[in-house]
Each structure stands twice: as structure tokens, then as C-alpha cells.
Amino acid sequence: MNHPWELVALLAVVTATTKAAGPVALGGRPLPGWLSSIVRFMAPALLSALVCISAFSHGHQLGLGANTVGVGVAGAALLRGAPVITAVIVAVVVTSLLRAV
């Protein structure tokens, strides 16, 4: 890609347009209850899908590797009550060490 900042600007415009489409389409009316309950669960579902794809993919194949172990260690740290920043740092260190080996 020759101009990465052009891509960043384009993505910012697309994101802003997408976020504005809902309020414009609704015209100030509240979302129906059934739709509101669906929208509430979209962000966690998309985030978990992103984490799964990042942790379990190697190129175009599924597999286990340093990323998978790093995410697992971070999850274990979070389950034990560690702060998020600590879990991220632990995941980075573990993943880096495994890649170096």
C-alpha cells in the first residue's frame, strides 16, 4: 500500500458514516426493544470473534502457536483477578519469548 494514511482517513469516514446512519434513519425515535437487545450483544460477539481469529490463525490456516498461548495466559491472568494492563503485558512477554525460541 502506497499511502496508509489515505486508508486510515477512508476508514474514519466510513466509520463515521456508518455510525451516523442509525440516528439519521431513526429520526430521533428510540430503537425498538427487540433491536436494542440485539445491538447490545453485537460488540462483545465481534470482539470475541476478532480475538479467536487472531489467536487461532496462522496465515490462511487454523492452528495453535505463540499467539494462542499468549491469549490463554492473558485469559488465565484475568480470571485470577489481574488488571487488564498486567494481562496484556504478560501476554506480550509470553508470546515474544515463544516466538524467540
C-alpha distances in whole Angstrom, upper triangle without the diagonal:
4,6,6,10,10,9,12,14,14,14,17,19,19,20,23,24,24,26,28,29,32,34,34,35,37,39,40,42,41,40,42,43,42,38,38,39,36,34,35,34,31,29,31,30,26,26,28,26,23,25,26,23,22,25,26,23,22,19,20,24,26,28,29,28,27,26,28,31,29,29,33,34,33,34,38,37,37,40,42,41,39,37,33,32,34,33,29,30,32,30,27,30,31,28,27,30,30,27,28,31
4,6,9,9,10,12,14,14,16,18,19,20,22,24,25,26,28,29,30,33,35,35,36,39,40,41,43,43,41,44,45,44,41,41,42,39,36,37,37,33,31,33,33,29,29,31,29,26,28,30,27,25,28,30,26,25,22,24,28,30,31,33,31,30,29,32,34,32,32,36,37,35,37,40,40,39,42,44,44,41,39,35,34,36,35,31,32,35,32,29,32,33,30,29,33,33,29,31,34
4,6,6,7,9,10,11,13,15,16,17,19,21,22,23,25,26,28,30,32,32,33,36,37,38,40,40,39,42,43,42,39,38,39,37,34,35,35,31,29,32,32,28,27,30,29,25,27,29,26,25,28,30,27,26,24,25,29,31,32,33,32,31,29,32,34,32,32,35,36,34,36,39,39,38,41,43,42,40,37,34,32,35,34,30,31,34,31,29,32,33,30,29,33,33,30,31,35
4,5,5,6,9,10,11,12,14,15,16,18,20,21,23,24,26,28,30,30,32,34,35,36,38,38,36,39,40,39,36,35,36,34,31,32,32,28,26,28,28,24,24,27,25,22,24,26,23,22,25,27,24,24,22,23,27,28,30,30,29,28,25,28,31,28,28,32,33,31,32,36,35,34,37,39,38,36,33,30,28,31,30,27,28,30,28,25,28,30,27,26,30,30,27,29,32
4,5,5,6,8,10,10,12,14,15,16,18,20,21,22,24,27,28,28,30,32,33,34,36,36,35,38,39,39,35,34,36,34,30,31,31,28,26,28,29,25,24,27,26,23,25,28,25,24,27,29,27,27,25,26,30,31,32,33,31,30,28,30,33,30,29,33,34,32,33,37,36,35,38,40,38,36,33,30,28,31,31,27,28,31,29,27,30,32,29,28,32,32,30,31,35
4,5,5,6,9,10,11,12,14,15,16,18,20,21,22,25,27,26,28,31,32,33,35,35,34,37,39,38,34,34,35,33,30,31,31,28,26,29,29,25,25,28,27,24,26,29,26,25,28,30,28,28,25,27,30,31,33,34,33,32,29,32,35,32,31,35,36,34,35,39,38,37,40,42,41,38,36,32,31,34,33,30,31,34,32,29,33,34,31,31,35,35,32,34,37
4,5,5,6,9,10,10,12,14,15,16,18,20,21,24,25,25,27,29,30,31,33,33,32,35,36,35,32,31,33,30,27,29,28,25,23,26,25,22,22,25,23,20,23,25,22,21,25,27,24,24,22,23,27,28,30,31,30,29,26,29,32,29,28,32,33,31,32,36,35,34,37,39,38,36,33,30,29,32,31,27,29,32,29,27,31,32,29,29,33,32,30,32,35
4,5,5,6,9,10,10,12,14,15,16,18,20,22,24,24,26,28,29,30,32,31,30,33,34,34,30,30,31,29,26,27,27,23,21,24,24,20,20,23,22,19,22,24,22,21,24,26,24,25,23,24,27,28,30,31,30,29,26,28,30,28,27,31,32,29,30,34,33,32,35,37,35,33,30,27,26,29,28,25,27,29,27,25,29,30,28,28,31,32,29,31,34
4,5,5,6,9,10,11,12,14,15,16,18,21,22,22,24,27,27,28,30,30,30,33,34,34,30,30,31,29,26,27,28,25,23,25,26,22,23,26,25,22,25,27,25,24,28,30,28,28,27,28,31,32,34,34,33,32,29,32,34,31,30,34,35,32,33,37,36,34,37,40,38,36,33,29,29,32,31,28,30,33,30,29,32,34,31,31,35,35,33,35,38
4,5,5,6,9,10,11,12,14,15,16,19,21,21,22,25,26,27,29,29,28,31,33,32,28,28,30,28,25,26,27,23,22,25,25,21,22,25,24,21,24,26,24,24,27,29,27,28,26,26,29,30,33,34,33,33,29,31,34,32,30,34,35,33,34,37,37,35,38,40,39,37,34,31,30,34,32,29,31,34,31,30,34,35,32,32,36,36,34,36,39
4,5,5,6,8,10,10,12,14,15,18,20,20,21,24,25,26,28,27,26,29,30,29,26,25,27,25,21,23,23,20,18,21,21,18,18,21,20,18,21,23,21,20,24,26,24,25,23,24,27,28,30,31,30,30,26,28,31,29,27,31,32,29,30,34,33,32,34,37,35,34,31,27,27,30,29,26,28,31,28,27,31,32,29,30,34,33,31,34,37
4,6,5,6,9,10,11,12,14,17,18,18,20,22,23,24,26,26,25,28,29,29,25,25,26,25,21,22,23,20,18,21,22,19,19,22,22,19,22,25,23,22,26,28,27,28,27,27,30,30,32,33,32,31,28,30,32,30,28,32,33,30,31,34,33,31,34,37,35,33,30,27,26,30,29,26,28,31,29,28,31,33,30,31,35,35,33,35,38
4,5,5,6,9,10,10,12,15,16,16,18,20,21,22,24,25,24,27,29,29,25,25,27,25,22,23,24,21,20,23,24,21,21,25,24,22,25,27,26,25,29,31,29,30,29,29,32,33,35,36,35,35,31,33,36,33,31,35,36,33,34,37,37,35,37,40,38,37,34,30,30,34,33,30,32,35,33,31,35,36,34,35,38,38,36,39,42
4,6,5,6,9,10,10,13,15,15,16,19,20,21,23,23,22,25,27,26,23,22,25,22,19,21,22,18,18,21,21,18,19,23,21,19,23,25,23,23,27,28,27,28,27,27,29,30,33,34,34,33,30,31,34,32,30,33,35,32,32,36,36,34,36,39,37,36,33,30,30,33,32,29,32,34,32,31,35,36,33,34,38,37,35,38,41
4,5,5,6,9,10,12,14,14,16,18,19,20,22,21,20,23,24,24,20,20,22,20,16,18,19,16,14,18,18,15,16,20,19,17,21,23,22,22,25,27,26,28,27,27,29,29,31,32,32,32,28,29,32,30,28,31,32,29,29,33,33,30,33,36,34,33,30,26,27,30,29,26,29,32,29,29,33,34,31,32,36,36,34,37,40
4,5,5,6,9,11,12,12,14,16,17,18,20,20,19,23,24,25,21,20,23,21,17,19,21,18,17,20,21,18,19,23,22,21,24,26,25,25,29,30,30,31,30,31,33,33,35,36,36,35,31,33,35,33,30,34,35,32,32,36,35,32,35,38,35,34,31,28,29,32,31,29,31,34,32,31,35,36,34,35,39,39,37,40,43
4,5,5,6,9,11,10,12,14,15,17,19,19,19,22,24,24,20,20,23,21,17,20,21,18,18,22,22,19,21,24,23,22,25,28,26,27,30,32,31,33,31,31,33,34,36,37,37,37,33,34,37,35,33,36,37,34,34,38,38,35,37,40,38,37,34,31,32,35,34,32,34,37,35,34,38,39,37,38,41,41,40,42,45
4,5,5,7,10,10,11,13,15,16,18,18,16,19,21,21,17,17,19,17,14,17,18,15,15,18,18,16,18,21,20,20,23,25,24,24,28,29,28,30,29,29,31,31,34,35,35,35,31,32,35,33,30,33,35,32,32,35,35,33,35,38,36,35,33,29,30,34,32,30,33,35,33,33,36,37,35,36,40,39,38,41,43
4,6,6,8,9,11,12,14,14,16,15,14,18,19,19,16,15,18,16,13,15,16,14,13,17,18,16,17,21,21,20,23,25,24,25,28,30,29,32,31,31,33,32,35,35,36,35,31,32,35,33,30,33,34,31,31,34,34,31,33,36,34,33,31,28,29,32,31,29,32,34,32,32,36,37,35,36,40,39,38,41,44
4,6,6,6,9,10,11,12,14,14,14,18,20,21,17,16,20,18,15,17,19,17,17,21,22,20,21,25,24,24,27,29,28,29,32,34,33,35,34,34,36,36,38,39,39,39,35,36,39,36,34,36,38,35,34,38,38,35,37,39,37,37,34,31,32,35,34,32,35,38,36,36,39,40,38,40,43,43,42,45,47
4,6,5,6,9,10,12,13,14,13,16,19,19,15,16,19,17,14,17,19,17,17,21,21,19,22,25,24,24,27,29,28,29,32,33,33,35,34,33,36,35,38,39,40,40,36,36,39,37,35,37,39,36,35,39,39,36,38,41,39,38,36,33,34,37,36,34,37,39,37,37,41,42,40,41,45,44,43,46,48
4,5,5,6,9,9,10,10,9,12,15,15,12,12,15,14,11,14,17,15,16,19,20,18,21,24,23,23,26,28,28,29,32,33,33,36,35,34,36,35,38,39,40,40,36,36,39,37,34,36,38,35,34,38,38,34,36,39,37,37,34,32,33,37,35,34,37,39,37,37,41,41,40,41,45,44,43,46,49
4,5,5,6,6,8,9,9,13,16,17,14,13,17,16,14,16,19,17,18,21,22,21,23,26,26,26,29,31,31,32,35,36,36,39,38,38,39,39,41,42,43,42,38,39,41,39,36,39,40,37,36,39,39,36,37,40,38,38,35,33,34,38,37,35,38,40,39,39,43,43,42,43,47,47,46,49,51
4,6,5,8,10,12,12,15,18,19,16,16,20,19,17,19,22,20,21,24,25,24,26,29,29,28,31,33,33,34,37,38,38,40,39,39,41,40,43,44,45,44,41,41,44,42,39,41,43,40,39,42,42,39,41,44,42,41,39,36,37,41,40,38,41,43,41,41,45,46,44,46,49,49,48,51,53
4,6,8,9,11,11,13,16,17,14,15,18,17,15,18,21,19,21,24,24,23,26,28,28,28,31,33,32,34,37,38,37,40,39,38,40,39,42,43,44,44,41,41,44,42,39,41,43,40,39,43,43,39,41,44,42,42,40,37,38,42,40,39,42,44,42,42,46,46,44,46,50,49,48,51,53
4,6,5,7,8,10,14,15,12,13,16,16,14,17,20,19,20,24,24,24,26,28,28,29,32,33,33,35,37,39,39,41,41,40,41,41,43,44,45,45,41,41,44,42,39,41,43,40,39,42,42,39,40,43,41,41,39,36,38,41,40,39,42,44,42,43,46,47,45,47,50,50,49,52,54
4,6,9,10,13,17,18,16,16,20,20,18,20,23,22,23,27,27,27,29,31,32,32,35,36,36,38,40,42,42,44,43,43,44,44,46,47,48,48,44,44,47,45,42,44,46,43,41,45,45,41,42,45,43,43,41,38,40,43,42,41,44,46,44,45,49,49,48,49,53,52,52,55,57
4,7,9,12,15,17,15,14,18,19,17,19,22,21,22,25,27,26,28,31,31,32,34,36,36,37,40,41,42,45,44,43,45,44,46,47,48,47,44,44,46,44,41,43,44,41,40,43,43,39,41,43,41,41,39,36,38,41,41,39,43,45,43,44,47,48,47,49,52,52,51,54,56
4,7,9,12,14,13,12,16,17,16,17,21,21,22,25,26,26,28,30,31,32,34,36,36,38,40,41,42,45,44,43,45,44,46,47,48,48,44,44,46,44,41,43,44,41,40,43,43,39,40,43,41,41,39,37,39,42,41,40,43,45,44,45,48,49,47,49,52,52,52,55,57
4,6,9,12,10,9,13,14,13,14,17,18,19,22,23,23,25,27,28,29,31,33,34,35,37,39,39,43,43,42,43,42,44,44,45,45,41,41,43,41,38,40,41,38,36,39,39,36,37,39,37,38,36,34,36,39,38,37,41,42,41,42,45,46,45,47,50,49,49,52,54
4,6,8,6,6,10,11,10,11,14,15,17,19,20,21,23,25,25,27,29,30,31,33,35,36,36,40,40,39,40,38,41,41,42,42,39,38,41,39,36,37,39,36,34,37,38,34,35,38,36,37,35,33,35,38,36,36,39,41,39,40,44,44,42,45,48,47,47,50,52
4,6,5,6,9,10,11,12,15,16,18,20,20,22,24,26,26,28,30,31,32,34,36,36,37,41,41,40,40,39,41,42,43,44,40,39,41,40,37,38,40,37,35,38,39,35,35,38,37,38,36,34,37,40,38,37,41,42,40,42,45,45,44,47,49,49,48,52,53
4,5,5,6,9,10,11,13,15,17,19,19,21,23,24,25,27,29,30,31,33,34,35,37,40,40,39,40,38,40,40,42,42,39,37,40,39,35,36,38,35,33,36,36,33,33,36,34,36,34,32,35,38,36,36,40,40,39,41,44,44,43,45,48,47,47,51,52
4,6,5,7,9,10,12,13,16,17,17,19,22,22,23,25,27,27,29,31,32,33,34,38,38,37,37,35,37,38,40,40,37,36,38,37,33,34,37,34,32,34,35,32,32,35,34,35,34,32,35,38,35,35,39,40,38,40,43,42,41,44,47,45,46,49,50
4,5,5,6,9,10,11,14,16,15,17,19,21,21,23,25,26,27,29,31,31,32,36,36,34,35,33,36,37,38,39,35,34,37,36,32,33,36,33,31,34,35,31,31,35,34,35,33,31,34,36,34,34,37,38,36,38,41,41,39,42,45,44,44,47,49
4,5,5,6,9,10,12,14,15,16,18,20,21,22,24,25,27,28,30,31,32,36,36,35,36,34,36,36,38,38,34,33,36,34,31,32,34,31,29,32,32,29,29,32,31,32,30,28,31,34,32,31,35,36,34,36,39,39,38,41,43,43,43,46,48
4,6,5,7,9,12,13,13,15,17,18,19,21,23,23,25,27,28,29,31,34,35,34,34,32,34,34,36,36,33,31,33,32,29,30,32,29,27,29,30,27,27,30,29,30,29,27,30,32,30,30,34,35,33,35,38,37,36,39,42,41,41,45,46
4,5,6,7,10,11,11,12,15,16,16,19,20,21,22,24,26,27,28,31,32,31,31,29,31,32,34,34,30,29,32,31,27,28,31,28,26,29,30,27,27,30,29,30,29,27,30,32,29,29,33,34,31,33,37,36,35,38,40,39,39,43,44
4,5,5,8,10,10,11,13,15,16,17,19,21,22,23,25,26,27,31,31,30,31,29,31,32,33,33,29,29,31,30,26,28,30,27,25,28,29,26,26,30,28,29,27,25,28,30,28,27,31,32,30,32,35,35,33,36,39,38,38,41,43
4,6,7,8,10,11,13,14,16,17,19,20,22,23,24,26,27,31,31,31,31,29,31,31,32,32,28,27,30,28,25,26,28,25,23,26,26,23,23,27,25,26,24,22,25,28,26,25,29,30,28,30,33,33,32,35,37,37,37,40,42
4,6,6,6,9,10,11,12,15,16,17,19,20,21,23,24,28,29,28,28,26,27,28,29,29,26,24,27,26,22,23,25,23,20,23,24,21,21,25,24,25,24,21,24,26,24,24,28,28,26,28,31,31,30,33,35,34,34,38,39
4,6,5,6,9,10,11,12,14,15,16,18,20,21,22,25,26,25,26,24,26,26,28,28,24,23,26,25,21,23,25,23,21,24,25,22,23,26,25,26,24,22,24,27,24,23,27,28,25,27,31,30,29,31,34,33,33,36,38
4,5,5,6,9,10,11,12,14,15,16,18,20,21,24,25,25,25,23,25,25,26,26,22,22,24,22,19,21,23,20,19,22,23,20,21,24,23,23,21,18,21,23,21,20,24,25,22,24,27,27,26,28,31,30,30,34,35
4,6,5,6,9,10,10,12,14,15,16,18,20,23,24,24,24,22,23,23,24,24,20,19,21,20,16,18,20,17,15,19,20,16,17,21,20,20,19,16,19,21,19,18,22,23,20,22,26,25,24,27,29,28,29,32,33
4,5,5,6,9,10,11,12,14,15,16,18,21,22,22,22,20,21,22,23,23,20,19,21,20,17,18,21,19,17,20,21,19,19,23,22,23,22,19,22,24,21,20,24,24,21,23,27,26,24,27,30,28,29,32,33
4,5,5,6,9,10,11,12,14,15,16,19,20,20,20,18,20,21,22,22,19,18,21,20,16,18,21,19,17,21,22,20,21,24,24,24,22,19,21,23,21,19,23,24,21,22,26,25,23,26,29,27,27,31,32
4,5,5,6,9,10,11,12,14,15,19,20,20,20,18,19,19,20,20,16,16,18,17,13,16,18,15,14,18,19,16,18,21,21,20,19,15,17,20,17,16,19,20,17,19,22,22,20,23,26,25,24,28,29
4,5,5,6,9,10,10,12,14,17,19,19,19,16,17,17,18,18,15,14,16,15,12,13,16,14,12,16,17,15,16,20,20,19,19,16,18,20,16,16,19,19,17,18,22,21,19,22,25,23,24,27,28
4,5,5,6,9,10,10,12,15,16,16,16,14,15,16,17,18,15,14,17,16,13,15,18,16,15,19,20,18,19,23,23,23,22,19,21,22,19,18,22,22,18,20,23,22,20,23,25,24,23,27,28
4,5,5,6,8,10,11,14,15,15,15,14,15,16,16,16,13,13,16,15,12,15,17,15,15,18,20,18,20,23,23,22,21,18,19,21,18,16,19,20,16,17,21,20,18,20,23,22,21,25,26
4,6,5,6,8,10,13,15,16,15,13,14,13,14,14,10,10,12,11,8,11,13,12,11,15,16,15,16,20,20,19,18,15,16,18,14,13,16,16,13,14,18,17,15,18,20,19,19,22,23
4,5,5,6,8,12,14,14,13,10,11,11,13,13,10,9,12,12,9,11,14,13,12,15,18,17,18,21,22,21,21,18,20,20,17,16,19,18,15,17,19,18,16,19,21,19,19,23,23
4,6,5,6,9,10,10,10,8,10,11,12,14,10,10,14,14,11,14,17,16,16,19,20,20,21,24,25,24,24,20,21,22,19,17,20,20,16,17,20,19,16,19,21,19,18,22,23
4,6,6,8,10,11,11,10,11,11,11,11,7,8,12,11,9,12,15,14,14,17,19,18,20,23,23,22,21,18,19,20,17,14,17,17,13,14,17,16,13,15,18,16,15,19,20
4,6,8,11,13,12,9,9,8,8,8,5,5,8,8,7,9,12,12,12,15,16,16,18,20,22,20,20,17,18,19,15,14,16,15,11,13,15,13,11,14,16,14,14,18,18
4,7,10,10,8,6,5,6,8,10,7,6,10,11,10,11,14,15,14,17,19,19,20,23,24,23,24,21,22,22,19,17,20,18,15,16,18,16,13,16,18,15,15,19,19
4,6,7,6,4,6,8,9,11,9,9,12,13,12,14,17,17,18,20,22,22,24,26,27,26,26,23,24,24,21,19,21,20,17,17,20,18,14,17,19,16,15,19,19
4,6,5,6,6,8,8,10,9,10,13,14,14,16,19,19,20,22,24,25,26,28,30,28,28,25,25,25,22,20,22,21,17,17,19,17,14,16,18,15,13,17,17
4,6,8,9,12,12,13,12,14,17,17,17,20,22,22,23,26,27,28,29,32,33,31,31,27,27,28,25,23,24,24,20,20,22,20,17,18,20,18,15,19,20
4,7,10,13,14,16,15,15,19,20,19,21,24,24,24,27,29,29,30,33,34,33,33,29,30,30,27,25,27,27,23,23,25,23,20,21,23,21,19,22,23
4,6,10,12,15,14,13,17,18,18,19,22,23,23,25,27,28,29,31,33,32,32,29,30,30,26,25,27,26,22,22,24,22,19,21,22,19,18,21,21
4,7,10,13,12,11,14,16,15,16,19,20,20,22,24,25,25,28,30,29,29,27,27,27,24,23,25,23,20,21,23,20,17,20,21,18,17,21,21
4,7,10,10,9,11,14,14,14,17,18,18,20,22,23,24,26,28,27,28,26,26,26,22,21,23,21,18,19,20,18,15,18,18,15,15,18,18
4,7,8,6,8,11,11,11,14,15,16,17,19,21,21,23,25,24,25,23,24,23,20,19,20,18,15,16,17,14,12,15,15,12,12,16,15
4,5,5,7,9,10,11,13,14,16,17,19,20,21,23,25,23,24,22,22,21,18,17,18,16,13,13,14,11,9,11,12,8,9,12,12
4,5,5,6,9,10,11,12,14,15,16,18,20,21,23,21,22,19,19,18,15,14,14,13,10,10,10,8,5,8,9,6,6,10,10
4,5,5,6,9,10,11,12,14,15,17,18,20,21,19,20,17,17,17,14,12,13,12,8,9,11,9,6,9,11,9,9,13,14
4,5,5,6,9,10,11,12,14,15,16,18,20,19,20,17,18,17,14,13,15,13,10,11,13,10,8,12,13,11,12,15,15
4,5,5,6,9,10,10,12,14,15,16,19,17,19,17,17,16,12,12,13,11,8,10,11,8,7,11,11,9,11,14,14
4,5,5,6,9,10,11,12,14,15,17,15,16,14,14,12,9,9,10,8,4,7,8,6,5,9,10,9,11,13,14
4,5,5,6,9,10,10,12,14,15,14,15,12,13,13,9,9,11,9,6,9,11,9,9,12,14,12,14,17,18
4,5,5,6,9,10,10,12,14,14,15,14,15,14,10,11,13,10,8,12,13,10,10,14,15,13,15,18,18
4,5,5,6,9,10,11,13,11,13,12,13,11,8,9,10,7,6,10,10,8,9,13,13,12,15,17,17
4,5,5,6,9,10,11,9,10,8,10,8,5,6,8,6,5,9,10,9,10,13,14,14,16,19,20
4,5,5,6,9,10,10,11,10,12,11,7,9,12,10,9,13,14,13,13,17,18,17,19,22,22
4,5,5,6,9,9,12,11,13,11,8,11,13,10,10,14,14,13,14,18,18,17,20,22,22
4,5,5,7,5,8,9,10,8,6,9,10,8,9,13,13,12,14,17,17,18,20,22,23
4,5,5,5,7,7,10,9,6,9,12,11,11,14,15,15,16,19,20,20,22,25,25
4,5,7,10,10,14,12,10,13,15,13,14,17,18,17,19,22,22,22,25,27,27
4,6,9,11,14,11,10,14,15,13,14,18,18,17,19,22,22,22,25,27,27
4,7,9,12,10,9,13,14,13,15,18,19,18,20,23,23,24,26,28,29
4,6,8,6,6,10,11,10,12,15,15,16,18,20,21,22,24,25,26
4,6,5,6,9,10,11,12,14,16,17,18,20,21,23,24,26,27
4,5,5,6,9,10,10,12,14,15,16,18,20,21,22,24,26
4,5,5,6,9,10,11,12,14,15,16,18,20,21,22,25
4,5,5,6,9,10,11,12,14,15,16,18,20,21,23
4,5,5,6,9,10,10,12,14,15,16,18,20,21
4,5,5,6,9,10,10,12,14,15,16,18,20
4,5,5,6,9,10,10,12,14,15,16,19
4,5,5,6,8,10,11,12,14,15,17
4,6,5,6,8,10,11,12,14,16
4,6,5,6,8,10,11,12,14
4,6,5,6,9,10,11,12
4,5,5,6,9,10,11
4,5,5,6,9,10
4,5,5,6,9
4,5,5,6
4,5,5
4,5
4
